[in-house]
């Protein structure tokens, strides 16, 4: 096993490595002989490899090489850069900046760690229909993102797109639009309809080329495809794209995207079937392989203690080789790091030295350990332990959607890893679930891992014991594929997520996990925003939409998440309605024989008791219900009624009712603030009883059943019990904030009238329907208010006004959307 070198020799090596030609803050990458690394060369431009020292990422430097008279003028070129710079899309190669230097236009783009589409197709055509449609669909997604910028779309060359692989599965194939024609000649026309028609025609030619292996020059039809029912949908798609007179011929890129998506969906089962992993022959090549050390050099740098399985150029397992440590027979992974001509060593060697000097995290069970590292070696290779073939991504894929309790267990392990890294003053590289391995610590985990189908049906709590392990040093992928470490890419089509800024890419300044990071990871593990559980959805949405300045800490988020998970896991207490209808059991006198239990009551108790909370404080008993006075008369003998008195009764009932046992044990009523002191989640005295925001806690606290929509609008049923009209026990006057919770009896503005003697009271039975409630008069709307001899109109329900406002707002919004759509169409 190698030993760390001295700091002086390491610094001298790093200073020699960083002697690269620089252009602004970009280092021009060179090979071993000092030549510039060219990634791609065309008739109009050449793309070279460069390293961005500000973001610690590899980029592409595109320089125009065509005649000066064929290049775009500087003003038009800068205008295109201003249009392309803000565009960020999964299927677009991002443009960073550009300008003019020594009479030549140049621009900087993200690095494509893959292959150009034209060179890839020369090796793999013809493609199976499922793969051709997959490539076409992603390409159309990128083209549709440019539809609002016809000047950029006019310069696109579809065959110069790029294809890369972010994993070993078919879903990991990623196609990006790369060539926007920024270095080419000015297009013939930038008229939107003409540009989109040309792009649709070129895309149809590309589809035919992918399916047949030949590029047609004349008219194109689906007759050139093989006969058979399996190709009927593909033949229909090709005919529709190529024939302008076809009934469903697309006129826009959006229409073409819908057409391709429909064809993919309607493919026969035999044609749409594909392997889970992309075959090796179809994988794109890595552009940096020619300038990286070969297998023999990597094996020599790893040392004689490790036996490596060299697989050069594998895009599914990029820049790493599996192996075995000879002495212990433990699995290891040799990570190939960039040579000094590509990435200066000062951007990764100090972090590896720090991890090695810290004992390779030997005392932190959730951190990976380094087995071999030598900063002075000519070939930078880091050999790390390999806990197993399972990763965090494999858990989510196997279980599909995790429960909140399972998510909490995984988040706690990541939090432990973050705390261990912080104690050692090390960065934590955790943002790619596929690069977070699992270590099964149970001695009998072998048989269970051999049957993953059985594990998929078991909750994580019943799996063999395991723990997550995270790296504290960068990999080659941190410089070549930074999108792997952006959590937003885990849910690329989830419209319920807010727009979030990307994490800074500098390898040495990786921020620790935040509450928002954990919330986003939790949403991904639970299957997206459409599958979130109701008990945790408000917390996750609140954390994701919180401003960075007001965001809570990671520990606070985990504590609140734990409370919600435990509350949902606790069984429900006895319903409040049952407690009101049953008299409390009298306490037995000393020396009396125990009263036999009622079988029915015993059965209810068994169903509602908490079997997992032995030894904890039992829930408080429900207080007995005192006899209530008749409707319309309060305890003081005065007549009462009206909406103000009923609101006061609801607040009093909610304050007097006990908290359900499971909620009281879980501590839902209070929440610790940032200073560690408990703070109430709801301010005291604040009424939260509206039917729009009624919660199960308020339901069980004595506020009565939730109102239906029609009942809330038309007052068809009083939500409280019949005694609430009289103010309830212990309530002499309606509550009002201006008078300290009670209105003076002689106040003229808040005087209420008694209900008539013939008031039928609260109707019993099932809730009223919408039309029934609409035709029925509410009891508190039967009388007219008399003021100065003038009869005032009846008081209507406030929810009717809310409904009218909502309907008017919806009509205005629909009108504005229609006018906006017409304006966009005319423009």
VOGU-3710 file (C-alpha; in Angstrom, 3 decimals, decimal comma):
1> xxxxxxxxxx> 0,000/0,000/0,000  1,322/3,398/-1,000  2,197/6,076/1,511  1,583/9,806/1,214  4,399/11,946/-0,105  5,762/15,025/1,573  4,069/18,360/1,019  7,153/19,850/-0,681  7,336/17,154/-3,352  3,589/17,323/-3,874
11> xxxxxxxxxx> 3,666/21,084/-4,365  6,533/20,847/-6,835  4,654/18,209/-8,787  1,503/20,341/-8,829  3,376/23,424/-9,995  4,861/21,433/-12,874  1,428/20,060/-13,748  -0,223/23,480/-13,914  2,117/24,845/-16,636  -0,631/25,012/-19,277
21> xxxxxxxxxx> -1,328/27,827/-21,747  -4,150/29,976/-20,469  -6,796/32,056/-22,203  -8,463/34,264/-19,619  -9,504/31,814/-16,861  -9,420/28,817/-19,212  -6,420/26,470/-19,403  -5,925/24,974/-22,865  -5,515/21,222/-22,360  -2,528/19,485/-23,946
31> xxxxxxxxxx> -1,392/15,933/-24,585  1,885/14,395/-23,411  3,775/15,963/-26,347  2,385/19,461/-25,717  -0,138/19,447/-28,527  -3,601/20,959/-28,213  -6,397/18,446/-27,647  -8,878/18,726/-30,518  -12,281/17,211/-29,867  -13,947/17,931/-33,179
41> xxxxxxxxxx> -13,112/19,712/-36,419  -15,479/20,844/-39,134  -15,462/23,099/-42,157  -16,331/26,207/-40,128  -14,861/25,625/-36,646  -12,602/23,539/-34,480  -13,454/22,495/-30,905  -10,593/22,180/-28,392  -10,612/20,907/-24,818  -10,120/23,480/-22,049
51> xxxxxxxxxx> -10,403/23,612/-18,274  -12,469/26,293/-16,531  -10,507/27,244/-13,400  -13,451/29,206/-11,934  -15,913/26,318/-11,969  -13,403/23,437/-11,956  -15,000/21,896/-15,050  -13,882/20,787/-18,475  -15,322/22,880/-21,316  -15,108/23,102/-25,084
61> xxxxxxxxxx> -13,470/26,082/-26,808  -14,951/26,585/-30,292  -12,962/28,794/-32,682  -14,153/29,823/-36,148  -11,666/28,804/-38,857  -13,617/29,715/-42,006  -12,849/32,690/-44,223  -13,468/36,043/-42,620  -16,057/36,987/-45,236  -18,123/33,877/-44,398
71> xxxxxxxxxx> -18,152/34,458/-40,650  -20,896/36,367/-38,930  -20,310/40,007/-38,106  -19,411/40,721/-34,494  -22,707/42,415/-33,660  -24,826/39,564/-35,013  -22,562/36,990/-33,355  -22,884/38,669/-29,952  -26,654/38,839/-30,368  -26,789/35,072/-30,917
81> xxxxxxxxxx> -24,645/34,550/-27,830  -27,071/36,649/-25,788  -29,922/34,455/-27,006  -28,132/31,154/-26,389  -26,559/31,983/-23,007  -29,717/31,884/-20,834  -30,972/28,625/-22,390  -30,579/25,700/-19,995  -32,169/22,444/-21,077  -31,442/18,787/-20,544
91> xxxxxxxxxx> -31,138/18,230/-24,295  -29,129/21,350/-25,163  -25,376/21,790/-24,870  -25,086/24,974/-22,843  -23,307/28,021/-24,237  -21,290/29,795/-21,540  -19,794/32,863/-23,230  -18,061/34,041/-26,378  -16,475/36,940/-28,182  -13,831/37,899/-30,744
101> xxxxxxxxxx> -10,065/37,461/-30,463  -7,527/38,377/-33,145  -10,202/38,584/-35,816  -11,773/35,182/-35,093  -15,030/34,495/-33,308  -14,964/32,040/-30,431  -17,419/30,694/-27,873  -17,271/28,369/-24,851  -19,725/25,509/-24,309  -20,163/22,718/-21,813
111> xxxxxxxxxx> -18,107/19,581/-22,360  -19,847/16,684/-24,116  -18,474/13,521/-22,552  -19,723/11,440/-25,447  -19,722/11,111/-29,207  -21,039/13,146/-32,101  -24,212/11,717/-33,578  -22,830/11,331/-37,096  -19,779/9,319/-36,000  -21,862/7,197/-33,609
121> xxxxxxxxxx> -24,393/6,349/-36,307  -21,664/5,261/-38,717  -20,775/2,485/-36,264  -24,209/1,328/-35,121  -26,751/1,759/-37,979  -29,257/0,349/-38,614  -30,843/0,805/-35,213  -33,806/-1,104/-33,781  -37,014/0,952/-33,892  -37,188/1,455/-30,105
131> xxxxxxxxxx> -33,679/2,937/-30,022  -34,220/5,092/-33,117  -37,386/6,568/-31,634  -35,658/7,127/-28,287  -32,881/9,123/-29,954  -35,374/10,992/-32,130  -37,605/11,896/-29,188  -34,761/13,392/-27,171  -33,494/15,294/-30,199  -36,950/16,750/-30,823
141> xxxxxxxxxx> -37,142/17,789/-27,152  -33,988/19,854/-27,595  -35,177/21,323/-30,896  -38,533/22,278/-29,385  -36,667/24,216/-26,682  -35,214/26,380/-29,477  -38,548/26,953/-31,253  -38,989/30,355/-29,608  -35,613/31,474/-31,029  -35,790/30,965/-34,810
151> xxxxxxxxxx> -32,452/32,704/-35,327  -30,753/29,988/-33,273  -32,873/27,198/-34,713  -31,970/28,276/-38,237  -28,306/27,342/-37,704  -28,894/23,891/-36,163  -27,367/20,862/-37,879  -29,110/17,765/-36,536  -26,333/15,347/-37,531  -23,849/17,354/-35,456
161> xxxxxxxxxx> -25,783/16,650/-32,269  -24,142/14,712/-29,476  -24,961/11,513/-27,615  -23,650/10,511/-24,225  -24,299/7,874/-21,575  -24,746/8,626/-17,892  -25,054/5,003/-16,752  -25,383/1,470/-18,036  -29,153/1,423/-18,633  -31,128/2,332/-21,721
171> xxxxxxxxxx> -32,761/5,239/-19,869  -29,295/6,712/-19,299  -28,813/7,501/-22,995  -28,804/11,273/-23,448  -28,974/13,218/-26,725  -28,098/16,923/-26,902  -28,307/19,547/-29,637  -24,727/20,805/-29,925  -24,256/22,772/-33,152  -26,218/26,030/-33,324
181> xxxxxxxxxx> -24,301/27,285/-36,351  -22,637/30,119/-34,434  -19,452/29,822/-36,500  -21,139/29,113/-39,830  -22,450/31,376/-42,532  -25,629/33,329/-42,089  -28,692/31,148/-42,840  -30,862/31,770/-45,859  -33,960/32,641/-43,852  -34,921/32,961/-40,195
191> xxxxxxxxxx> -38,671/33,031/-40,793  -40,177/30,684/-38,167  -42,374/28,591/-40,463  -39,596/28,090/-42,973  -37,061/27,186/-40,275  -39,340/24,664/-38,561  -40,275/23,075/-41,886  -36,570/22,572/-42,685  -35,880/21,078/-39,252  -38,829/18,674/-39,600
201> xxxxxxxxxx> -37,523/17,558/-43,001  -33,977/17,031/-41,686  -35,303/15,091/-38,705  -37,270/12,787/-40,997  -34,117/12,120/-43,028  -32,275/11,329/-39,807  -34,979/8,846/-38,771  -34,776/7,069/-42,104  -30,976/6,967/-41,828  -31,152/5,453/-38,346
211> xxxxxxxxxx> -33,586/2,756/-39,483  -32,017/1,841/-42,833  -28,392/2,989/-42,646  -28,611/5,113/-45,816  -29,125/8,844/-46,275  -31,651/9,487/-49,064  -31,170/12,407/-51,404  -34,553/12,626/-53,117  -38,097/12,034/-51,971  -38,540/9,992/-48,822
221> xxxxxxxxxx> -41,350/7,581/-47,996  -41,964/4,764/-45,584  -41,893/2,196/-48,407  -38,156/1,750/-47,946  -38,726/0,261/-44,486  -39,076/-3,510/-44,024  -42,563/-4,933/-44,397  -44,458/-6,355/-41,455  -47,024/-5,385/-38,836  -44,296/-4,469/-36,349
231> xxxxxxxxxx> -43,146/-1,592/-38,545  -46,603/-0,181/-39,294  -46,398/2,586/-36,702  -42,890/3,608/-37,729  -43,900/3,609/-41,404  -46,902/5,803/-40,607  -44,663/8,222/-38,680  -42,159/8,489/-41,510  -44,868/9,045/-44,127  -46,503/11,706/-41,958
241> xxxxxxxxxx> -43,211/13,556/-41,472  -42,115/13,459/-45,109  -45,401/14,133/-46,927  -46,653/17,681/-46,510  -50,087/16,678/-47,805  -50,571/14,044/-45,104  -53,551/14,729/-42,779  -51,418/14,828/-39,646  -48,268/16,383/-41,096  -46,727/18,528/-38,324
251> xxxxxxxxxx> -46,361/22,224/-38,960  -44,491/22,956/-35,728  -41,912/21,204/-33,583  -44,448/20,849/-30,798  -46,745/18,915/-33,116  -43,833/16,739/-34,207  -42,962/15,990/-30,582  -46,534/14,859/-29,890  -46,500/12,728/-33,024  -43,249/10,975/-32,119
261> xxxxxxxxxx> -44,416/10,414/-28,539  -47,648/8,851/-29,807  -45,743/6,558/-32,133  -43,500/5,406/-29,273  -46,533/4,743/-27,127  -48,351/2,736/-29,833  -45,426/0,517/-30,796  -46,262/-3,208/-30,612  -44,957/-5,007/-27,576  -42,435/-6,993/-29,602
271> xxxxxxxxxx> -41,012/-3,890/-31,277  -40,941/-1,764/-28,126  -39,210/-4,434/-26,000  -35,610/-3,569/-25,172  -32,965/-4,832/-22,748  -32,567/-3,165/-19,376  -28,914/-2,365/-20,013  -27,617/-0,829/-23,215  -25,490/-3,316/-25,176  -21,782/-2,534/-25,302
281> xxxxxxxxxx> -21,818/-2,237/-29,114  -24,354/0,617/-28,923  -22,600/2,636/-26,247  -21,010/5,936/-27,353  -17,252/6,289/-27,050  -15,576/8,551/-24,533  -13,618/11,384/-26,192  -10,840/11,482/-23,540  -9,836/7,817/-23,785  -6,974/8,426/-26,286
291> xxxxxxxxxx> -5,249/10,818/-23,841  -5,765/8,833/-20,626  -3,317/6,231/-19,273  -3,764/2,706/-20,613  -4,582/-0,426/-18,693  -0,964/-1,413/-18,050  -0,127/2,034/-16,666  -3,164/2,004/-14,388  -2,316/-1,478/-13,082  1,267/-0,389/-12,396
301> xxxxxxxxxx> 0,089/2,732/-10,543  -2,329/0,661/-8,436  0,552/-1,481/-7,232  1,117/-5,178/-6,906  -1,311/-5,422/-4,006  -4,301/-5,061/-6,368  -5,409/-7,204/-9,314  -7,503/-5,070/-11,699  -9,988/-6,034/-14,409  -9,113/-3,492/-17,118
311> xxxxxxxxxx> -11,973/-2,464/-19,410  -10,819/0,575/-21,380  -13,290/2,953/-22,945  -16,452/1,599/-21,307  -18,973/4,443/-21,191  -21,162/2,501/-18,739  -18,316/2,374/-16,171  -16,269/5,424/-17,190  -12,782/6,088/-15,867  -12,764/3,244/-13,324
321> xxxxxxxxxx> -11,722/-0,407/-13,159  -12,817/-3,088/-10,708  -10,248/-5,142/-8,886  -9,407/-7,234/-5,833  -6,978/-6,574/-3,033  -4,728/-9,633/-2,937  -4,032/-9,651/0,809  -7,600/-9,334/2,069  -9,516/-10,560/-1,009  -11,715/-7,498/-0,675
331> xxxxxxxxxx> -13,163/-5,785/-3,740  -11,648/-2,439/-4,698  -12,214/0,180/-7,386  -9,376/1,965/-9,194  -10,449/5,497/-10,111  -8,501/6,997/-13,026  -7,903/10,701/-12,402  -7,139/13,267/-15,117  -3,488/13,617/-16,158  -1,733/16,936/-15,521
341> xxxxxxxxxx> -2,193/18,060/-19,131  -5,971/17,974/-18,817  -6,758/19,068/-15,238  -4,134/20,771/-13,054  -3,437/18,597/-10,017  -4,080/21,381/-7,521  -7,788/20,940/-8,187  -7,966/17,370/-6,841  -4,626/16,257/-5,307  -4,939/18,295/-2,063
351> xxxxxxxxxx> -8,341/16,780/-1,366  -7,006/13,258/-1,824  -4,008/14,055/0,363  -6,326/15,377/3,048  -8,513/12,268/2,952  -5,441/10,045/3,107  -3,897/11,988/5,982  -7,159/11,775/7,932  -6,680/8,027/8,106  -8,927/7,381/5,130
361> xxxxxxxxxx> -11,905/7,908/7,435  -11,205/4,725/9,341  -13,296/5,862/12,315  -16,305/6,991/10,259  -18,453/4,038/9,157  -20,394/6,064/6,568  -17,304/7,342/4,687  -15,420/5,411/2,034  -11,779/4,561/2,650  -8,808/5,022/0,353
371> xxxxxxxxxx> -6,654/1,935/-0,150  -3,947/3,292/-2,493  -2,940/6,875/-3,249  0,386/8,432/-4,240  0,410/12,106/-5,178  3,913/11,869/-6,676  3,020/9,110/-9,136  3,224/9,932/-12,837  -0,208/8,365/-13,392  -2,782/9,654/-10,878
381> xxxxxxxxxx> -4,844/6,664/-9,729  -6,824/6,392/-6,492  -7,818/2,913/-5,305  -10,815/2,895/-2,974  -12,756/0,195/-1,203  -15,770/-1,275/-3,005  -18,452/-2,233/-0,477  -20,587/-4,016/-3,081  -22,456/-3,669/-6,330  -25,542/-2,047/-4,763
391> xxxxxxxxxx> -26,024/1,728/-4,647  -28,639/4,157/-3,370  -30,041/4,382/-6,886  -30,489/0,588/-6,960  -32,616/0,738/-3,800  -34,970/3,321/-5,280  -35,219/1,491/-8,606  -35,899/-1,826/-6,892  -38,521/-0,478/-4,473  -39,861/2,066/-7,029
401> xxxxxxxxxx> -41,421/4,305/-4,368  -40,225/4,400/-0,786  -42,386/5,105/2,225  -41,635/8,180/4,380  -40,243/6,007/7,176  -37,797/4,385/4,737  -36,794/7,784/3,378  -36,128/8,992/6,914  -33,830/6,030/7,542  -31,736/6,805/4,449
411> xxxxxxxxxx> -31,616/10,537/5,134  -30,358/9,881/8,638  -27,478/7,837/7,267  -26,558/10,613/4,848  -26,731/13,073/7,727  -24,335/10,897/9,736  -21,943/10,870/6,769  -22,145/14,670/6,530  -21,424/15,056/10,239  -18,413/12,716/10,026
421> xxxxxxxxxx> -17,016/14,625/7,038  -17,491/17,944/8,831  -15,574/16,673/11,865  -12,695/15,654/9,594  -12,906/18,920/7,601  -13,538/17,015/4,370  -15,982/17,752/1,544  -18,775/15,255/0,895  -19,482/14,101/-2,672  -22,950/12,616/-2,253
431> xxxxxxxxxx> -25,146/14,270/-4,892  -25,142/11,345/-7,338  -27,171/8,395/-5,944  -25,422/6,039/-8,351  -22,093/6,869/-6,769  -23,263/6,246/-3,184  -22,567/2,534/-2,555  -24,185/0,278/0,041  -22,381/-1,963/2,459  -24,409/-4,863/3,866
441> xxxxxxxxxx> -23,147/-5,498/7,377  -25,377/-8,472/8,181  -23,405/-11,739/8,009  -26,324/-13,597/6,353  -27,032/-10,990/3,656  -25,833/-13,223/0,795  -29,006/-15,293/0,252  -31,214/-12,224/0,460  -29,150/-10,300/-2,109  -29,320/-13,267/-4,467
451> xxxxxxxxxx> -33,113/-12,794/-4,738  -33,730/-9,096/-5,450  -37,367/-9,785/-6,363  -38,055/-10,754/-2,771  -36,265/-7,671/-1,470  -38,423/-5,487/-3,705  -41,509/-6,606/-1,769  -39,986/-6,017/1,648  -39,714/-2,655/3,439  -36,200/-1,471/4,116
461> xxxxxxxxxx> -36,638/-2,172/7,797  -36,805/-5,887/7,004  -33,751/-5,902/4,732  -30,413/-7,196/5,954  -28,571/-4,489/7,873  -26,788/-2,059/5,576  -25,242/1,408/5,584  -24,518/4,042/2,962  -20,914/5,051/2,294  -19,955/8,360/0,701
471> xxxxxxxxxx> -16,722/9,669/-0,849  -14,782/12,643/0,407  -12,684/13,213/-2,741  -13,535/14,099/-6,361  -13,630/11,714/-9,309  -12,993/12,170/-12,988  -16,764/12,466/-13,473  -16,817/15,613/-11,332  -14,867/17,344/-14,106  -16,375/15,660/-17,193
481> xxxxxxxxxx> -20,054/15,082/-16,288  -21,054/17,644/-13,634  -24,748/17,133/-14,425  -24,530/13,801/-12,630  -24,127/15,711/-9,377  -27,169/17,952/-9,797  -30,143/16,674/-7,827  -32,570/18,455/-10,152  -31,778/15,960/-12,932  -33,262/13,128/-10,862
491> xxxxxxxxxx> -36,758/14,444/-11,672  -36,346/16,177/-15,039  -40,076/16,192/-15,938  -41,615/16,837/-12,533  -43,608/20,049/-12,956  -44,344/20,283/-9,239  -40,774/21,202/-8,341  -39,680/24,838/-8,109  -36,835/26,187/-10,197  -33,605/25,808/-8,241
501> xxxxxxxxxx> -30,106/27,002/-8,970  -27,450/24,448/-9,820  -24,883/23,530/-7,226  -21,481/25,205/-7,768  -19,157/22,860/-9,578  -15,847/23,709/-7,960  -14,467/20,450/-6,607  -12,872/21,898/-3,491  -15,888/23,992/-2,445  -18,716/21,467/-2,385
511> xxxxxxxxxx> -21,339/22,756/0,063  -22,668/20,377/2,721  -26,160/18,951/2,336  -28,897/21,441/3,104  -32,523/21,047/4,099  -33,572/21,756/0,517  -31,202/19,089/-0,790  -32,673/16,517/1,569  -36,208/17,574/0,645  -35,482/17,178/-3,062
521> xxxxxxxxxx> -33,852/13,805/-2,468  -36,878/12,728/-0,432  -39,238/13,703/-3,255  -37,180/11,618/-5,678  -37,115/8,589/-3,383  -40,893/8,758/-2,930  -41,533/8,806/-6,691  -42,034/12,500/-7,398  -44,476/15,165/-6,266  -47,462/13,216/-7,607
531> xxxxxxxxxx> -46,864/10,359/-5,141  -46,058/12,243/-1,936  -47,838/11,216/1,237  -50,192/13,764/2,691  -48,456/13,781/6,063  -45,121/14,950/4,610  -46,218/16,868/1,528  -46,678/20,270/3,249  -43,264/20,047/4,874  -41,501/19,116/1,631
541> xxxxxxxxxx> -43,240/21,844/-0,344  -42,462/24,414/2,321  -38,776/23,440/2,353  -38,439/23,375/-1,427  -40,057/26,791/-1,880  -38,322/28,486/1,030  -35,895/31,276/0,266  -32,243/30,453/0,951  -32,059/33,209/3,563  -35,052/31,788/5,454
551> xxxxxxxxxx> -34,248/28,111/4,983  -34,018/25,939/8,063  -31,061/23,740/8,889  -30,699/20,145/7,849  -31,179/18,919/11,405  -34,368/20,944/11,871  -35,783/19,511/8,668  -34,988/15,953/9,743  -36,623/16,523/13,133  -39,818/17,880/11,585
561> xxxxxxxxxx> -39,798/15,077/9,022  -39,444/12,538/11,849  -42,370/14,017/13,748  -44,657/13,781/10,744  -43,574/10,234/9,979  -44,134/9,081/13,552  -47,522/10,795/13,787  -48,716/9,045/10,636  -47,360/5,715/11,858  -49,156/5,971/15,245
571> xxxxxxxxxx> -52,660/4,390/15,322  -55,651/6,668/15,583  -57,220/7,291/18,978  -60,875/6,727/19,849  -63,088/9,004/17,704  -64,222/12,144/19,466  -67,856/11,502/18,550  -67,762/8,182/20,388  -66,342/9,884/23,459  -69,155/12,428/23,462
581> xxxxxxxxxx> -71,920/9,833/23,241  -70,567/7,564/25,978  -70,443/8,421/29,656  -67,059/8,131/31,340  -66,460/5,050/33,439  -66,588/5,694/37,171  -63,393/5,020/39,093  -63,622/1,853/41,224  -63,668/2,387/44,957  -60,795/1,034/47,078
591> xxxxxxxxxx> -61,227/-2,658/47,781  -63,974/-3,122/45,227  -63,861/-6,010/42,819  -62,727/-5,154/39,302  -65,528/-4,532/36,852  -65,551/-7,034/33,970  -64,656/-5,533/30,636  -67,175/-5,167/27,896  -66,158/-7,376/24,921  -67,080/-4,704/22,409
601> xxxxxxxxxx> -65,122/-2,075/24,295  -62,188/-4,453/24,623  -62,210/-5,011/20,896  -62,149/-1,284/20,177  -59,334/-0,798/22,658  -57,255/-3,511/21,021  -57,719/-1,955/17,650  -56,831/1,538/18,782  -54,011/0,943/21,223  -50,397/1,691/20,316
611> xxxxxxxxxx> -48,501/-1,600/20,476  -45,145/0,027/19,814  -45,220/2,673/22,527  -44,751/0,576/25,648  -43,463/2,577/28,585  -44,446/5,914/27,096  -46,853/8,421/28,640  -50,434/7,281/27,929  -52,828/9,718/26,245  -54,932/11,930/28,449
621> xxxxxxxxxx> -58,484/10,670/28,988  -61,399/12,409/27,353  -63,146/14,664/29,918  -66,779/13,940/30,726  -69,468/15,851/28,894  -71,573/18,087/31,101  -75,336/18,370/30,545  -76,135/21,042/28,021  -79,008/23,561/28,273  -81,709/23,511/25,629
631> xxxxxxxxxx> -81,088/25,152/22,257  -81,390/28,897/22,261  -80,672/29,426/25,988  -77,203/29,790/27,468  -76,250/28,940/31,071  -76,838/32,504/32,253  -80,432/32,455/31,050  -80,000/34,968/28,256  -80,973/34,171/24,727  -78,086/33,710/22,385
641> xxxxxxxxxx> -77,259/32,836/18,830  -75,633/34,219/15,775  -72,457/33,451/13,907  -70,137/35,300/16,316  -71,265/33,211/19,263  -70,846/29,975/17,319  -67,292/30,907/16,329  -66,496/31,559/19,987  -67,978/28,185/20,912  -65,838/26,437/18,335
651> xxxxxxxxxx> -62,693/28,078/19,692  -63,639/27,204/23,234  -64,403/23,599/22,315  -61,110/23,262/20,458  -59,162/24,697/23,400  -60,896/22,498/25,984  -60,748/19,231/24,045  -57,782/16,956/24,784  -55,109/16,227/22,209  -55,287/12,698/20,740
661> xxxxxxxxxx> -52,883/10,301/22,385  -50,685/9,578/19,363  -50,335/13,282/18,597  -49,554/14,192/22,186  -46,903/11,493/22,441  -45,254/12,540/19,173  -45,099/16,179/20,288  -46,982/17,533/17,302  -48,372/20,434/19,279  -44,956/22,029/19,786
671> xxxxxxxxxx> -41,869/22,291/17,625  -38,377/23,286/18,654  -37,161/26,506/17,097  -33,616/27,300/16,036  -32,657/28,214/19,636  -33,766/24,846/20,975  -36,891/26,124/22,801  -40,283/24,668/21,954  -42,475/26,992/19,981  -46,140/26,404/19,143
681> xxxxxxxxxx> -46,875/25,697/15,501  -50,206/27,602/15,730  -50,450/30,888/17,678  -52,713/30,600/20,708  -56,223/31,799/20,149  -55,976/31,796/16,375  -58,988/30,222/14,732  -57,951/27,515/12,291  -61,384/25,990/11,925  -62,405/27,064/8,426
691> xxxxxxxxxx> -63,585/24,292/6,180  -60,796/25,033/3,707  -57,978/24,478/6,208  -59,571/22,023/8,641  -57,071/19,412/9,768  -57,537/15,962/11,315  -56,115/17,372/14,567  -58,872/19,981/14,738  -61,448/17,354/13,793  -60,519/15,184/16,756
701> xxxxxxxxxx> -60,119/18,211/19,057  -63,872/18,775/19,226  -64,639/21,116/16,331  -67,098/18,660/14,831  -67,101/17,043/11,403  -65,838/19,027/8,438  -68,447/20,913/6,432  -69,148/19,884/2,883  -68,777/22,357/0,063  -72,525/22,917/-0,375
711> xxxxxxxxxx> -73,143/23,127/3,367  -70,436/25,742/3,834  -71,901/27,843/1,015  -75,598/27,645/1,867  -75,597/26,876/5,596  -77,614/23,677/5,243  -76,173/22,256/8,478  -74,643/23,723/11,570  -71,197/22,158/12,092  -71,540/22,293/15,870
721> xxxxxxxxxx> -73,747/20,437/18,236  -77,159/21,798/19,166  -75,915/23,310/22,400  -73,504/25,594/20,619  -76,249/28,053/19,744  -76,592/29,045/23,322  -72,921/29,695/23,659  -72,034/26,381/25,232  -71,187/25,748/28,818  -69,136/28,443/30,443
731> xxxxxxxxxx> -69,600/30,894/27,538  -71,684/33,972/28,293  -70,948/36,090/25,243  -69,390/35,735/21,804  -65,617/36,067/21,625  -64,082/39,102/19,980  -60,437/40,178/19,909  -61,189/43,832/20,647  -62,727/42,995/24,022  -60,268/40,422/25,295
741> xxxxxxxxxx> -62,210/37,398/24,088  -65,783/38,499/25,031  -68,185/41,163/23,780  -69,907/43,321/26,412  -73,503/42,460/26,818  -74,704/46,029/26,294  -72,638/46,739/23,193  -75,091/47,820/20,463  -73,000/46,751/17,507  -72,675/43,145/18,587
751> xxxxxxxxxx> -76,170/42,475/19,895  -77,697/39,176/18,808  -81,248/37,967/18,600  -82,750/34,834/20,021  -83,810/32,137/17,678  -87,545/31,688/17,264  -89,236/29,109/19,362  -90,066/27,038/16,306  -86,475/26,713/15,181  -86,026/23,050/14,353
761> xxxxxxxxxx> -82,397/23,191/15,519  -79,668/21,128/13,962  -80,889/18,635/11,335  -79,898/15,068/11,914  -78,931/12,453/9,364  -76,630/12,408/6,350  -75,158/15,653/4,974  -77,322/17,509/2,483  -76,646/17,367/-1,206  -75,657/20,413/-3,186
771> xxxxxxxxxx> -79,139/21,195/-4,583  -80,829/20,405/-1,267  -78,527/22,750/0,588  -79,075/25,430/-2,042  -82,869/25,293/-1,648  -82,803/25,205/2,142  -82,605/28,384/4,239  -80,015/28,540/6,948  -81,439/29,057/10,472  -79,363/32,141/11,103
781> xxxxxxxxxx> -80,592/33,714/7,788  -84,330/33,459/8,511  -84,738/36,795/10,285  -84,257/40,342/9,083  -82,074/42,748/10,985  -84,002/45,838/11,984  -82,132/49,120/12,317  -84,108/52,348/12,678  -87,287/50,772/11,341  -85,658/49,786/8,068
791> xxxxxxxxxx> -85,591/46,157/7,077  -82,136/45,208/5,899  -81,594/42,346/3,440  -80,721/38,937/4,740  -77,129/38,176/5,629  -75,627/35,791/3,141  -72,921/33,255/3,807  -69,404/34,683/3,326  -68,465/31,642/1,264  -70,937/32,715/-1,418
801> xxxxxxxxxx> -68,880/35,888/-1,853  -65,720/33,778/-2,037  -67,278/31,611/-4,744  -68,333/34,669/-6,764  -64,830/36,157/-6,543  -63,286/32,851/-7,645  -65,607/32,558/-10,634  -64,950/36,138/-11,725  -61,172/35,638/-11,392  -61,342/32,442/-13,439
811> xxxxxxxxxx> -63,288/34,186/-16,186  -60,793/37,069/-16,307  -57,851/34,641/-16,396  -59,429/32,664/-19,248  -60,048/35,859/-21,213  -56,469/37,051/-20,708  -55,093/33,635/-21,746  -57,146/33,707/-24,922  -56,043/37,242/-25,798  -52,403/36,356/-25,034
821> xxxxxxx> -52,597/33,267/-27,232  -54,002/35,312/-30,114  -51,264/37,911/-29,724  -48,568/35,242/-29,787  -50,149/33,617/-32,846  -50,337/36,905/-34,778  -46,783/37,782/-33,834
//
